[in-house]
Amino acid sequence: MATTVQPPKIEERRRPNRPSTDSGNGGGRNSVPAEGNLRAVKEHAPPPASTGIWVGLAAIGMTFLALTSALVVRKGSALDWRHFTLPSILYFNTLLLLASSVTLEVARRQVAGFMGGSRGKDANPARWLYVTLAFGLMFVAGQYIAWRQLSAQGLYLATNPSSSFFYVLTAAHALHVFGGLGGLIRVIHKLKQLTLRRSTLDATSRYWHFMDVLWIYLLWLLWAKL
């Protein structure tokens, strides 16, 4: 006589209640936490602009460290190294770059207040950004004058290893300053369109301040080695 074997009963596991994903928030991937503070969650992770700028600054720093190493090695093994006096306008250029960092910080505070809703009747948060931009352009123009002064003394790119390093280091820094000027123009444009993100402003500020510190280091290096 055949015996019917009943399959074992599988107890249903109770799943914890989950919020519905049918509310158009991307299947729960972009769901708001229980407290509803989505902004806090977004600000917890560093924005891509912040991460990218640190990677870029590290690469720039390594490049100039490599150039510094090449200068020290070349000077130590050269019998034809020619010392010369740096053009005096370089010190004025340094003051311009330091002033631009100050005006950028003033602009950064005003823009932060503007974005936070503190918009006065005559508020013009881009004013100090324009001043910073003008100082940056004056710095680049001053570097060009320094090159002209050096060439007037008969010192060109291929005249001597020392003059070669002067042109290479100052030109490389000036090119990176142009990159910072492009970033400032982008910030001003986004501010006017009311689409400026705080992470974009912070990344541009860090880059510009890094150019300031880098130039002070280069000026010391050129003064000490050339």
Secondary structure as GFF3:
##gff-version 3
##sequence-region A 1 226
A	DSSP	alpha_helix	38	44	.	.	.	ID=ss1
A	DSSP	alpha_helix	48	76	.	.	.	ID=ss2
A	DSSP	alpha_helix	89	115	.	.	.	ID=ss3
A	DSSP	alpha_helix	127	152	.	.	.	ID=ss4
A	DSSP	alpha_helix	161	192	.	.	.	ID=ss5
A	DSSP	alpha_helix	198	225	.	.	.	ID=ss6
###
